[in-house]
C-alpha cells in the first residue's frame, strides 16, 4: 500500500469519537528547508511500543531524524520526525514500518 494511503487508513482507524478531538497528525515545513511530522500515539496501541531513534544524515538536504517522546504541550506521546526537503515520504515510511513491525 502506498505510504500516504496507509497513513490515511491508520489515522481513520484511530478515530473513535474521542481520539480525533484531542490528537492527530501534523505535517509542516521547517526553515532548513525541510519537513516536520508529529503523529499522536497517545491512546493508541503504539503508546508503549519501543521505538529505536532514527538519525540519518546523508547530506545537508538529505536527512531524517525520528523519535518518540512525551511532549506535554501537545498533550502526550508522539512520533516526531524531521527531514530534508525531499524526505517527507521517508519519514512517513519510518512510522509505517514501526507500526507494522
Secondary structure by P-SEA (a helix, b strand, c coil): ccaaaaaaaaaaaaccccccccbbbbbbccccccbbbbbbccccccccccccbbbbbcccccbbbbbbbbbccccccccccccccccaaaaaaaaaaaaac
